[in-house]
């Protein structure tokens, strides 16, 4: 009987085969597995199966009401993941072979690896005995050693229970939490989707809490005193400080129990009068000088794990976390240039020293001029040696740190090259000696006041040599007494003079908003905010989410409109504040705190070690889920308590004070106690108003066009909103305004006096003006000059959800077309697209004009003698390839074709059509295919993988398979045809 080995990734399966071939004998390679006399080796591609509630216990989206909650299924069904069904079926088929007598779980050494295997095993219905291959290093020797000491199924039961429990608990809390909050927010009608999750909601909470601090921040004035001292050798800068100042004492002065004030510092003066007095007292006075110099060293940063790589790439290049992961995955899968990127470890296995030495040798011989000399220096200097900081099995989890492989890459895109260089430089730097500095602290004292100057001079660059000028810039160009400058010398006992002394008025600043880099750091270190020691310990290596899921969590929050990305800043929306208010008001704040993850991790760790049963843990999760739903279901107050705004804009009906509550903006009367009845919901058509928008809306009685609204059928739309007086209720109310202009039909005279024309009408050359929600020719509506319209030119200010600004309409009328606009949404496909608006003279209307493809059409092959194959597989004489001749031949054959058989649709025969390149074949398969089918298959893959950008559906994000096809991390849908053409050759 044979043993079936199931790895987590194809690359690991290949490594296993190479390692055991000397003892297991030769393997024969098949499409999705390797086979020898005794072994079958195959692999998953990550998760192939996901859990779902059984059909009879699930609640479909249209019935998300409290009557159907909570959903606590007695067991979970399994559902194949669509995009990997083929791989799953292949593994199941192997597991059911009659000659297979045992299984080896060779998935990654950790909780997720255990879950991936167990779900495949369950789906296959396999009862075969299982052994566990536990690998933390992928060297051949480590793999063979792992096979010599396989673990039993019983030994792994605790880890398997913990893996299943975490997955099922996430499902129960995420599904029930989302449905309960959605049901609560939809009680007044409509469907207001409110997603929550164990990782996404605490992450959002971090961003919201920072924004709350920014909004409540009150800037304070303070002063710094800067001086320039003159010595015999020249000038040097310095800054005043209080040598007696202590942070603890300064904060204690605020009173017992008060929050520490981070703005209190030794070099700040809080009174202009005091600052000016110090400057006056010191200016022109002599000063004594004392200084102390001491050498310091700085080691290179640790090797990269995924989160630190994402943070560094965001800071240096502005790459989003998602983009960095996609590029790293391409460097790993396609180019084989980096090790596995989805890792949370920053160390290497202790047996990896020989591999590292070979990697340095590869880099030294690679011909990469900016990297090779440093690799050669390391080899010559004997820098590559054992170090616990680098090689430590205790710090290696499922995977080790991200480092370059033994394969020198070629054909990298610009983004891939940047990321590869980032990893290689860090990899080399960690083995180089520390950088050595001489740090000098100089204290200049004049009339009882102290001024500090710090100088930092690079003595030996060490690892900084790898970074060259970029690193040198970090320690140079400092001023105003900060570290980094080389100081002019002062002789022992020399007196210096304060030449220039000035008090500079400054203001305290609010904390910075999160960028992706800083938010990833906050997610990674979420455990540090937990007070309970045991929970903090459980979270120490976990944080919020895993390195592989953190990017997706951030993108998900942006897609759900909980956050906006503006430049590099992440800004929470009104919808995010509303969710946090709801969770706090309902008393289910545990959903927004890292403690929930910490508590789970603590209990799952106990389960892994057999100290807690799976049944007990899941019963607790079920109870928590019921409590969460019941608190939302049983809430019977009119509003949720929260920190709500009082608006500056008055009520349009009575001029009273407008106040916010959980669901509405309401008039509270002129004295704030008796409103006139005017109010409106905060979330019309599923879009939550920002406070600034409401202020503008009340002032102008109109707003828009705004996007993000959703119809009852769930489709997005863009519209303006107006506040109109309603005769029936004798009060104002909100309405959507879609801009239907009735002037022409009613005959009401239009007066364009005082308006500036946007340009000449393309039909009759008369003037074009704004009217309602349209741009119209002055002769298309009744006016005093021409009561009967004679022209029909009219076009909307919003077309397919794209607002058409005045300047764009002016450009169209003056030049014939607008700029390329990027927010159109197709009515048929509901997909965004880019286009220009242009006057179409033949069609006599404004039409779309699309940007030309960046890729020129493929040149036809030069004619040769002999025969050639056409795209449909027919062989013709090469001389007939001339265009004119081909046309004539076609024209002569037409009559004969009519008398022959009725024409049937042409279907490409198997083996006929265009041959995809290797990169494209990895996505759509290697069989020859018609060009139209290529685009269809590509779109099927894009949809299945969810690669349309969440914020901009016209853009397609490249995953590891598509990156080599696209050649860049993102393309637009209009580029696809041109890109595909480069990857097809005629059969």
PECOR-V208780 format. One record per pair of residues at least 12 apart in sequence whose C-alpha atoms are under 8 Angstrom apart, sorted by sequence separation. I is the first residue (numbers start at 1). GAP is how many residues later the second one is. D is the distance in Angstrom with one decimal. If there is no record, write none. Layout:
# PECOR-V208780
i;gap;d
I;GAP;D
I;GAP;D
This chain:
# PECOR-V208780
i;gap;d
24;12;7.2
25;12;7.4
59;12;7.6
105;12;6.4
134;12;6.2
182;12;4.8
226;12;6.0
227;12;6.1
329;12;6.4
363;12;6.0
364;12;5.0
441;12;6.0
442;12;6.2
527;12;5.0
528;12;7.6
561;12;7.0
562;12;7.7
580;12;7.5
646;12;6.2
647;12;5.9
656;12;6.3
657;12;5.6
666;12;6.2
667;12;6.1
706;12;5.5
707;12;6.7
722;12;5.8
723;12;6.4
757;12;5.2
766;12;6.7
779;12;5.3
780;12;5.1
822;12;4.2
836;12;5.7
837;12;6.0
865;12;7.5
866;12;5.6
915;12;6.8
916;12;6.7
947;12;7.6
957;12;6.0
958;12;5.6
24;13;7.8
58;13;7.0
133;13;5.9
181;13;5.8
182;13;7.4
226;13;4.7
227;13;7.7
251;13;7.8
328;13;6.2
441;13;4.6
526;13;7.7
527;13;5.9
562;13;5.8
563;13;7.2
646;13;4.5
647;13;7.7
656;13;4.2
657;13;5.6
666;13;4.2
705;13;6.3
706;13;5.6
721;13;6.9
722;13;5.4
756;13;7.1
766;13;7.1
779;13;7.8
780;13;6.4
821;13;5.5
822;13;6.7
835;13;6.0
836;13;5.0
865;13;5.3
866;13;7.8
915;13;4.5
916;13;7.9
924;13;6.1
957;13;4.6
958;13;7.8
966;13;6.6
24;14;7.2
57;14;7.0
133;14;6.3
181;14;7.4
225;14;5.9
226;14;6.4
250;14;7.1
310;14;5.8
361;14;7.2
440;14;5.7
441;14;6.5
561;14;7.2
562;14;4.8
603;14;7.5
645;14;6.2
646;14;6.3
655;14;7.6
656;14;4.0
657;14;7.4
665;14;5.5
666;14;6.7
705;14;4.9
706;14;6.2
721;14;5.7
722;14;6.3
755;14;7.2
777;14;7.0
780;14;7.5
820;14;6.5
821;14;5.5
835;14;5.7
836;14;6.1
864;14;5.5
865;14;6.3
914;14;5.0
915;14;6.7
924;14;6.6
942;14;7.7
956;14;5.6
957;14;6.8
965;14;7.5
24;15;7.5
57;15;7.9
58;15;8.0
178;15;7.7
179;15;7.6
181;15;8.0
224;15;7.4
225;15;5.4
309;15;7.8
310;15;7.3
360;15;5.5
361;15;7.5
439;15;7.2
440;15;5.0
525;15;7.6
527;15;7.8
644;15;7.5
645;15;5.4
654;15;7.4
655;15;6.7
656;15;7.4
657;15;6.0
664;15;6.6
665;15;5.6
704;15;6.6
705;15;4.3
721;15;4.5
722;15;6.4
777;15;7.4
820;15;5.3
821;15;5.9
835;15;4.8
836;15;7.5
863;15;5.9
864;15;6.8
913;15;5.1
914;15;5.2
923;15;7.3
955;15;6.6
956;15;5.4
965;15;7.8
57;16;6.0
133;16;7.9
134;16;7.2
178;16;5.8
179;16;7.7
224;16;7.1
325;16;7.5
360;16;7.5
404;16;7.8
439;16;5.7
440;16;6.4
527;16;5.7
644;16;5.5
651;16;6.0
654;16;7.9
656;16;7.4
664;16;5.5
665;16;6.4
704;16;4.3
705;16;7.6
720;16;5.9
721;16;5.4
761;16;5.9
777;16;5.5
820;16;4.6
834;16;7.2
835;16;6.6
863;16;6.5
911;16;6.4
912;16;5.6
913;16;4.6
914;16;6.0
955;16;5.7
956;16;5.9
17;17;7.6
133;17;5.3
134;17;7.5
178;17;4.5
247;17;7.3
325;17;7.9
439;17;4.5
458;17;7.6
526;17;5.0
644;17;6.1
664;17;4.3
665;17;6.6
703;17;5.7
704;17;6.4
719;17;6.6
720;17;5.2
752;17;7.4
776;17;5.9
777;17;6.5
819;17;5.7
820;17;7.9
910;17;7.9
911;17;5.3
912;17;6.4
913;17;4.9
914;17;6.9
924;17;7.9
955;17;4.3
956;17;6.7
132;18;5.4
133;18;6.6
177;18;7.5
178;18;5.1
247;18;7.2
360;18;7.8
361;18;7.5
438;18;5.8
439;18;6.5
457;18;7.6
524;18;7.0
525;18;5.4
526;18;6.1
644;18;7.9
663;18;5.9
664;18;5.0
702;18;7.2
703;18;5.4
719;18;6.5
720;18;6.5
776;18;4.4
818;18;5.4
819;18;7.8
863;18;6.3
910;18;7.5
911;18;7.5
912;18;7.7
913;18;7.6
923;18;7.4
954;18;5.7
955;18;6.1
965;18;7.6
54;19;7.3
131;19;6.0
132;19;4.8
177;19;5.9
178;19;7.5
306;19;7.6
360;19;7.1
404;19;7.0
437;19;6.4
438;19;5.2
456;19;7.1
524;19;4.4
525;19;7.8
642;19;7.8
656;19;7.1
663;19;5.8
702;19;5.6
703;19;6.6
719;19;6.0
775;19;5.7
776;19;6.6
802;19;7.7
817;19;6.5
818;19;5.4
863;19;7.6
954;19;5.8
53;20;6.1
131;20;5.7
132;20;6.2
177;20;7.2
245;20;8.0
246;20;7.5
403;20;6.3
404;20;6.2
437;20;5.4
438;20;6.6
523;20;5.7
524;20;6.0
642;20;7.5
656;20;7.9
663;20;7.7
702;20;4.2
774;20;6.6
775;20;5.4
802;20;7.7
803;20;8.0
817;20;5.5
818;20;6.5
54;21;7.6
131;21;5.1
132;21;6.8
174;21;7.8
245;21;5.6
402;21;7.3
403;21;6.8
437;21;4.5
438;21;6.6
523;21;4.9
524;21;7.9
640;21;7.5
641;21;7.5
687;21;5.9
701;21;5.6
702;21;6.2
774;21;5.6
775;21;6.1
802;21;5.0
817;21;4.1
908;21;7.0
53;22;7.5
54;22;6.1
130;22;7.1
131;22;5.8
174;22;5.9
357;22;7.9
436;22;6.2
437;22;5.1
523;22;7.4
639;22;6.6
640;22;5.5
654;22;6.7
686;22;7.8
687;22;5.2
701;22;5.0
774;22;4.3
775;22;6.6
801;22;6.7
802;22;4.9
816;22;5.6
817;22;6.6
908;22;6.3
53;23;5.2
54;23;5.4
130;23;5.8
174;23;4.6
243;23;7.4
404;23;7.6
435;23;7.6
436;23;5.5
437;23;7.0
639;23;5.6
653;23;7.5
686;23;5.8
687;23;7.4
701;23;7.6
773;23;6.1
774;23;5.1
801;23;5.7
802;23;7.6
816;23;5.6
17;24;7.2
52;24;5.7
53;24;5.9
129;24;7.9
132;24;7.6
173;24;6.8
174;24;6.7
242;24;5.4
403;24;6.1
435;24;7.8
436;24;5.0
639;24;7.2
685;24;5.3
686;24;5.8
773;24;5.4
800;24;5.2
801;24;6.1
16;25;8.0
51;25;6.1
52;25;5.3
103;25;6.6
105;25;6.9
109;25;5.5
173;25;7.2
241;25;5.4
242;25;6.4
435;25;5.7
436;25;6.4
653;25;7.0
684;25;7.6
685;25;5.3
697;25;7.8
698;25;7.8
773;25;7.6
799;25;7.1
800;25;5.4
812;25;7.2
51;26;5.8
52;26;5.9
102;26;5.3
103;26;6.3
104;26;5.6
105;26;6.2
106;26;6.4
107;26;7.8
108;26;7.6
109;26;6.0
241;26;4.2
435;26;4.8
436;26;7.2
455;26;7.8
685;26;6.4
697;26;7.9
752;26;7.9
800;26;6.7
812;26;6.4
51;27;4.7
52;27;6.5
101;27;6.4
102;27;5.2
103;27;4.8
104;27;4.8
105;27;4.8
106;27;4.9
108;27;7.2
109;27;6.8
170;27;7.5
240;27;5.9
241;27;7.3
357;27;6.7
434;27;7.7
435;27;4.5
453;27;7.9
454;27;5.7
455;27;7.2
456;27;5.5
457;27;6.7
523;27;7.7
651;27;7.4
685;27;7.8
764;27;7.1
800;27;7.2
812;27;7.3
13;28;6.3
50;28;5.7
51;28;6.1
92;28;7.8
96;28;7.8
101;28;7.6
102;28;6.1
103;28;6.4
104;28;5.6
105;28;5.9
106;28;7.0
170;28;6.6
239;28;7.3
356;28;7.7
434;28;5.3
435;28;6.1
453;28;4.3
454;28;5.6
455;28;5.0
456;28;4.5
457;28;6.8
763;28;7.5
13;29;6.0
49;29;6.4
50;29;5.3
95;29;7.3
104;29;6.6
106;29;8.0
433;29;4.9
434;29;6.1
435;29;6.4
452;29;6.6
453;29;6.6
454;29;4.9
455;29;5.4
456;29;5.7
457;29;5.8
13;30;6.0
49;30;5.6
50;30;6.4
96;30;7.5
432;30;6.1
433;30;5.9
453;30;7.8
454;30;7.5
455;30;4.9
456;30;6.4
520;30;7.1
741;30;7.7
763;30;6.9
12;31;7.9
49;31;4.5
50;31;6.7
95;31;7.0
353;31;7.7
432;31;5.0
454;31;7.6
455;31;5.6
741;31;6.2
750;31;7.0
762;31;7.9
820;31;7.5
10;32;7.3
48;32;6.1
49;32;5.5
88;32;7.6
92;32;5.3
353;32;7.2
431;32;7.9
455;32;6.0
740;32;7.6
741;32;7.3
749;32;7.7
750;32;6.0
751;32;6.3
761;32;7.2
10;33;5.4
48;33;5.5
353;33;6.9
430;33;7.4
739;33;5.9
740;33;7.1
741;33;7.5
749;33;5.1
750;33;5.0
751;33;7.5
5;34;7.4
7;34;7.7
9;34;5.4
10;34;7.1
47;34;7.8
429;34;5.0
739;34;4.3
747;34;8.0
748;34;6.6
749;34;5.0
750;34;7.6
2;35;7.4
3;35;6.4
4;35;6.1
5;35;6.0
6;35;6.2
7;35;6.3
8;35;5.4
9;35;5.5
10;35;6.9
306;35;5.9
429;35;7.6
738;35;7.2
739;35;6.9
747;35;6.1
749;35;6.6
2;36;4.7
3;36;5.0
4;36;4.6
5;36;4.7
6;36;5.2
7;36;4.3
8;36;4.9
9;36;5.0
48;36;5.9
305;36;7.3
306;36;5.7
744;36;7.4
872;36;6.7
1;37;7.0
2;37;5.3
3;37;6.1
4;37;5.9
5;37;6.2
6;37;5.0
7;37;6.3
8;37;6.0
9;37;6.5
48;37;7.1
305;37;7.7
306;37;5.6
307;37;7.3
429;37;6.8
744;37;5.0
872;37;8.0
2;38;6.9
4;38;7.5
5;38;7.9
6;38;7.1
8;38;5.7
305;38;5.5
306;38;6.3
353;38;7.9
428;38;7.9
743;38;6.5
744;38;6.3
749;38;7.2
923;38;6.4
45;39;7.6
48;39;7.8
305;39;5.2
352;39;7.5
743;39;7.3
873;39;5.2
922;39;6.7
923;39;7.2
48;40;6.1
305;40;5.4
351;40;7.9
390;40;7.7
588;40;6.4
747;40;7.8
872;40;5.5
873;40;6.5
78;41;7.7
304;41;7.8
305;41;5.2
350;41;4.7
425;41;6.6
871;41;7.2
872;41;5.1
935;41;7.7
45;42;7.7
118;42;7.4
304;42;5.6
347;42;7.3
348;42;6.0
349;42;5.4
350;42;5.5
366;42;6.3
425;42;7.4
871;42;5.0
919;42;7.4
920;42;7.7
935;42;7.2
44;43;6.7
224;43;6.4
303;43;5.1
347;43;5.1
348;43;4.7
349;43;5.7
350;43;5.9
588;43;7.7
871;43;6.2
919;43;7.8
44;44;7.2
224;44;5.4
302;44;6.4
303;44;6.6
346;44;7.8
347;44;5.7
348;44;6.1
349;44;5.0
362;44;6.2
587;44;7.4
78;45;6.8
114;45;7.1
115;45;6.4
223;45;5.8
224;45;6.3
302;45;7.8
347;45;6.1
348;45;7.1
359;45;7.2
362;45;7.5
363;45;7.3
586;45;6.2
744;45;7.5
919;45;6.0
920;45;5.9
935;45;7.7
114;46;5.9
222;46;6.4
223;46;5.1
347;46;7.8
359;46;6.5
362;46;7.0
385;46;7.8
586;46;6.3
645;46;7.8
649;46;5.6
652;46;6.7
919;46;5.7
934;46;7.8
44;47;7.9
222;47;5.7
223;47;6.3
348;47;7.9
349;47;6.5
359;47;5.1
384;47;5.9
648;47;7.0
649;47;7.9
651;47;7.2
43;48;7.7
111;48;6.2
115;48;5.5
222;48;4.7
223;48;7.1
347;48;6.0
348;48;6.5
358;48;7.0
383;48;5.8
647;48;6.7
650;48;7.2
758;48;7.3
42;49;7.2
110;49;8.0
111;49;7.1
114;49;6.8
115;49;6.4
221;49;6.9
222;49;6.7
223;49;6.5
346;49;7.4
347;49;5.9
383;49;6.0
586;49;7.1
649;49;6.2
650;49;7.8
222;50;7.4
225;50;6.7
345;50;6.5
346;50;7.5
378;50;7.9
383;50;7.6
544;50;7.1
649;50;6.1
111;51;7.3
112;51;6.4
224;51;7.2
345;51;5.6
349;51;7.0
758;51;7.0
759;51;5.8
762;51;6.7
795;51;7.4
111;52;5.2
223;52;6.3
345;52;6.1
348;52;5.3
516;52;7.1
758;52;5.0
761;52;6.8
793;52;7.9
225;53;7.8
344;53;7.3
347;53;5.9
348;53;6.0
371;53;8.0
375;53;6.9
378;53;7.6
515;53;5.4
516;53;7.5
544;53;7.2
678;53;6.6
680;53;7.4
760;53;6.1
225;54;6.6
345;54;6.5
346;54;6.6
347;54;5.3
371;54;7.5
374;54;7.7
378;54;6.8
515;54;4.7
516;54;7.2
586;54;7.5
677;54;7.8
678;54;6.5
679;54;7.8
680;54;7.1
759;54;5.5
760;54;7.3
32;55;7.5
343;55;7.4
344;55;7.4
345;55;5.2
346;55;4.5
514;55;5.9
515;55;5.6
585;55;5.3
678;55;7.4
758;55;7.5
759;55;6.3
343;56;5.5
344;56;7.7
345;56;5.1
346;56;7.6
513;56;6.1
514;56;5.7
585;56;5.6
343;57;6.5
344;57;7.5
513;57;6.7
514;57;7.8
585;57;7.1
739;57;7.9
32;58;7.1
343;58;6.6
513;58;7.2
539;58;7.5
582;58;6.5
340;59;7.4
343;59;7.4
539;59;5.1
581;59;7.2
871;59;8.0
928;59;7.3
341;60;7.9
535;60;7.1
538;60;5.9
581;60;7.4
341;61;5.8
538;61;7.7
581;61;5.7
339;62;7.9
340;62;6.5
536;62;6.5
539;62;6.5
581;62;8.0
339;63;5.5
535;63;4.9
538;63;5.5
539;63;7.7
920;63;6.5
338;64;6.7
339;64;5.7
530;64;7.2
535;64;5.7
538;64;4.9
919;64;7.9
338;65;5.8
339;65;6.2
529;65;7.8
530;65;6.3
537;65;8.0
338;66;4.4
339;66;6.1
535;66;7.7
917;66;5.0
49;67;7.6
337;67;5.7
338;67;5.2
527;67;6.8
535;67;6.0
538;67;7.5
916;67;5.7
917;67;6.2
48;68;7.3
337;68;5.2
360;68;7.9
526;68;6.2
527;68;7.8
534;68;7.2
916;68;4.8
917;68;7.7
47;69;5.5
50;69;7.8
336;69;7.0
337;69;7.4
915;69;5.5
916;69;6.7
46;70;7.1
49;70;6.4
337;70;5.6
914;70;5.7
915;70;5.2
49;71;6.7
336;71;6.5
337;71;6.4
527;71;7.0
914;71;5.4
915;71;6.2
48;72;7.2
337;72;5.7
914;72;4.6
915;72;6.0
336;73;7.5
913;73;6.6
914;73;5.4
49;74;7.9
335;74;6.1
913;74;6.0
335;75;7.8
912;75;6.8
762;77;7.3
653;78;6.3
653;79;6.3
719;79;7.9
582;80;8.0
652;80;7.2
718;80;7.9
581;81;7.8
763;81;7.8
338;82;7.7
719;82;7.7
337;83;7.9
718;83;4.9
578;84;7.2
717;84;6.2
718;84;7.8
331;85;7.0
302;87;7.9
303;87;7.7
302;88;7.6
327;88;7.4
328;88;7.6
327;89;5.9
331;89;7.6
4;90;7.6
4;91;7.0
328;91;7.3
327;92;7.5
374;92;6.4
705;93;7.5
707;94;7.3
305;95;8.0
324;95;7.8
371;95;7.8
4;96;6.6
305;96;5.3
306;96;7.4
2;97;5.9
3;97;5.7
4;97;8.0
6;97;7.5
304;97;5.8
305;97;5.8
1;98;5.1
2;98;4.7
3;98;6.0
4;98;6.3
5;98;5.9
6;98;6.3
7;98;6.7
8;98;6.9
9;98;7.8
303;98;6.1
304;98;5.5
705;98;6.7
1;99;5.5
2;99;5.8
3;99;4.9
4;99;4.8
5;99;4.6
6;99;5.5
7;99;4.4
8;99;4.4
303;99;7.0
304;99;7.6
1;100;5.3
2;100;7.0
3;100;5.6
4;100;6.2
5;100;6.3
6;100;5.4
7;100;4.5
8;100;6.2
72;100;6.9
303;100;7.6
3;101;7.1
5;101;6.3
6;101;6.6
7;101;7.5
71;101;7.4
71;104;7.9
8;105;6.9
71;105;6.4
70;106;6.0
313;106;7.3
69;107;7.1
8;108;7.6
8;109;8.0
69;110;7.9
6;111;7.6
69;111;7.3
575;113;5.8
65;114;7.5
66;114;6.7
309;114;7.9
574;114;6.2
873;114;6.6
64;115;5.9
65;115;7.5
574;115;6.6
715;115;8.0
871;115;5.2
872;115;7.9
51;116;8.0
64;116;7.8
574;116;5.3
870;116;7.0
871;116;6.1
51;117;7.6
66;117;6.4
573;117;7.2
574;117;7.6
869;117;7.5
870;117;7.2
64;118;7.6
65;118;5.2
869;118;6.4
64;119;6.1
304;119;7.1
19;120;7.9
20;120;7.8
832;120;6.9
833;120;7.7
834;120;7.4
19;121;4.5
832;121;5.2
833;121;5.0
853;121;7.4
854;121;7.3
857;121;7.4
18;122;7.4
19;122;7.3
304;122;7.5
831;122;5.9
832;122;4.6
853;122;6.1
856;122;7.6
15;123;7.2
20;123;7.8
303;123;6.2
831;123;6.4
855;123;5.5
858;123;7.2
16;124;7.6
19;124;6.4
20;124;6.3
302;124;7.6
303;124;6.1
854;124;7.4
855;124;7.1
857;124;7.9
858;124;7.5
15;125;7.5
19;125;6.4
301;125;7.2
853;125;6.3
12;126;8.0
300;126;7.7
16;127;6.7
303;127;6.9
301;128;7.9
302;128;6.4
300;129;5.9
301;129;6.6
300;130;5.3
299;131;7.6
300;132;7.9
299;134;7.3
300;134;6.6
299;135;4.4
298;136;5.3
299;136;6.4
297;137;5.9
298;137;5.2
297;138;5.5
298;138;6.6
297;139;4.5
296;140;5.9
297;140;6.1
833;140;7.6
295;141;7.0
296;141;5.3
833;141;8.0
295;142;5.7
296;142;6.2
295;143;4.4
296;143;6.8
294;144;5.8
295;144;6.1
293;145;6.6
294;145;5.5
293;146;5.6
294;146;6.6
293;147;4.2
292;148;5.7
293;148;6.4
291;149;6.9
292;149;5.4
291;150;5.5
292;150;6.6
291;151;4.2
290;152;5.9
291;152;6.1
289;153;6.9
290;153;5.4
289;154;5.8
290;154;6.7
289;155;4.6
288;156;5.7
289;156;6.5
287;157;5.9
288;157;5.3
287;158;5.0
288;158;6.7
287;159;4.3
286;160;6.1
287;160;7.6
285;161;6.5
285;162;7.5
300;163;6.5
282;164;6.1
299;164;7.7
282;165;6.5
281;166;7.3
282;167;7.5
278;171;7.7
321;195;6.8
320;196;6.8
321;196;7.9
289;201;7.8
314;202;6.8
315;202;6.4
344;202;7.4
314;203;5.7
344;203;5.9
289;204;7.3
343;204;6.3
288;205;7.4
289;205;7.2
311;205;7.0
312;205;7.1
342;205;6.1
343;205;7.3
238;206;8.0
288;206;7.1
289;206;6.9
311;206;4.0
342;206;5.1
242;207;7.9
243;207;7.2
288;207;5.2
289;207;7.5
310;207;6.8
311;207;7.1
241;208;8.0
242;208;6.8
287;208;5.6
288;208;6.6
240;209;7.3
241;209;6.0
286;209;6.3
287;209;5.2
311;209;6.7
240;210;5.8
241;210;5.9
286;210;5.6
287;210;5.8
310;210;7.9
311;210;7.4
240;211;4.2
241;211;6.9
286;211;4.4
287;211;7.1
137;212;5.9
239;212;5.0
240;212;6.3
285;212;5.6
286;212;6.4
136;213;6.9
139;213;7.5
238;213;5.6
239;213;5.4
284;213;6.2
285;213;5.6
307;213;6.5
308;213;7.8
137;214;7.7
238;214;5.3
239;214;6.7
284;214;5.0
307;214;7.5
137;215;7.7
238;215;4.8
283;215;5.5
284;215;5.5
237;216;6.7
282;216;6.7
283;216;6.5
284;216;7.5
283;217;6.4
307;217;7.6
283;218;5.5
282;219;7.2
280;221;7.7
279;222;5.5
279;223;5.8
325;223;8.0
227;224;7.9
279;224;6.3
276;226;7.8
325;226;7.8
276;227;5.9
275;228;5.8
321;229;7.9
322;229;5.1
321;230;5.0
322;230;6.7
320;231;8.0
272;233;7.6
322;233;7.6
307;240;5.5
239;241;6.6
306;241;5.7
237;242;7.1
238;242;5.8
239;242;5.8
305;242;7.9
306;242;7.4
237;243;5.4
238;243;4.4
237;244;5.3
263;245;7.2
318;250;7.1
236;251;6.7
236;252;6.7
235;253;7.0
226;254;6.9
234;254;6.3
233;255;6.1
233;256;6.3
136;257;7.8
233;257;7.0
232;258;7.4
231;259;6.6
136;260;6.8
136;261;7.0
136;262;6.4
137;262;7.8
135;263;8.0
136;263;6.4
137;263;7.7
231;263;7.9
136;264;7.4
231;264;7.4
232;264;7.8
231;265;5.0
230;266;5.6
231;266;7.0
229;267;6.3
230;267;5.2
229;268;5.4
230;268;6.5
229;269;4.5
230;269;6.2
228;270;6.0
229;270;5.6
227;271;6.6
228;271;5.7
229;271;7.2
227;272;7.4
228;272;5.1
227;273;5.4
228;273;6.6
227;274;4.3
226;275;5.7
227;275;6.5
225;276;6.9
226;276;5.5
225;277;5.7
226;277;6.5
225;278;4.4
226;278;7.4
224;279;5.7
225;279;6.2
223;280;6.2
224;280;5.3
223;281;5.3
224;281;6.8
223;282;4.6
224;282;7.6
222;283;6.0
223;283;5.7
221;284;7.0
222;284;5.4
221;285;5.8
222;285;5.9
221;286;4.6
222;286;7.3
110;287;7.2
220;287;5.5
221;287;6.6
109;288;7.3
110;288;5.2
219;288;6.2
220;288;5.4
109;289;4.6
219;289;5.3
108;290;5.6
109;290;7.7
219;290;6.2
108;291;7.6
219;291;7.3
218;292;7.9
217;293;5.9
214;296;5.4
213;297;7.5
214;297;6.2
213;298;7.4
214;298;7.9
210;301;7.4
211;302;7.0
210;303;6.9
210;304;7.9
207;306;7.9
207;307;6.8
207;312;7.9
206;316;7.8
203;320;6.6
203;341;7.3
202;342;7.9
199;345;5.7
199;346;5.8
200;353;5.8
204;353;7.5
199;354;7.5
200;354;7.7
200;357;7.1
204;358;7.6
211;360;7.6
211;361;7.3
207;363;7.8
207;364;7.5
208;364;6.0
195;365;7.9
207;365;6.6
204;368;7.8
208;368;7.1
208;369;6.6
204;372;7.3
208;372;8.0
205;375;7.0
194;385;7.6
205;387;5.8
204;388;7.8
205;388;7.4
202;389;6.8
203;389;7.8
201;390;6.5
202;390;4.2
201;391;5.1
202;391;5.0
559;391;5.3
201;392;7.9
202;392;5.8
558;392;7.9
559;392;5.9
198;393;6.3
558;393;7.4
197;394;7.3
198;394;7.8
196;395;7.7
555;395;7.7
198;398;7.4
199;398;7.7
198;399;6.9
166;434;7.8
166;438;7.5
165;439;7.9
162;442;5.2
162;443;7.6
162;445;5.9
161;446;7.1
162;446;6.0
161;447;7.3
159;448;7.3
160;448;7.8
173;448;7.8
177;448;7.7
184;448;6.6
158;449;5.7
159;449;4.6
165;449;6.7
169;449;7.1
172;449;7.8
176;449;6.8
180;449;5.8
184;449;7.3
158;450;4.1
159;450;7.9
172;450;7.7
157;451;7.8
158;451;6.1
177;451;7.1
181;451;7.2
158;452;5.8
162;452;7.2
165;452;7.6
169;452;6.3
173;452;6.0
177;452;7.1
180;452;6.6
161;453;6.0
165;453;6.7
172;453;7.0
176;453;7.1
180;453;7.6
193;493;7.8
192;494;5.4
190;495;7.3
191;495;6.9
190;496;7.6
191;521;7.6
190;522;6.9
72;550;6.7
415;553;7.5
413;554;6.4
70;555;7.1
413;555;6.9
70;556;6.1
70;559;6.2
69;560;6.9
66;563;7.8
66;567;6.3
334;626;7.3
333;627;6.9
334;627;7.7
330;629;7.6
329;630;7.9
330;630;4.5
334;630;7.5
329;631;5.5
330;631;7.3
326;632;7.1
326;633;5.5
327;633;7.2
330;633;6.7
326;634;5.9
330;634;7.7
327;636;7.8
327;642;7.2
326;643;7.4
323;646;6.6
83;858;7.7
83;861;6.0
82;862;7.1
83;862;6.8
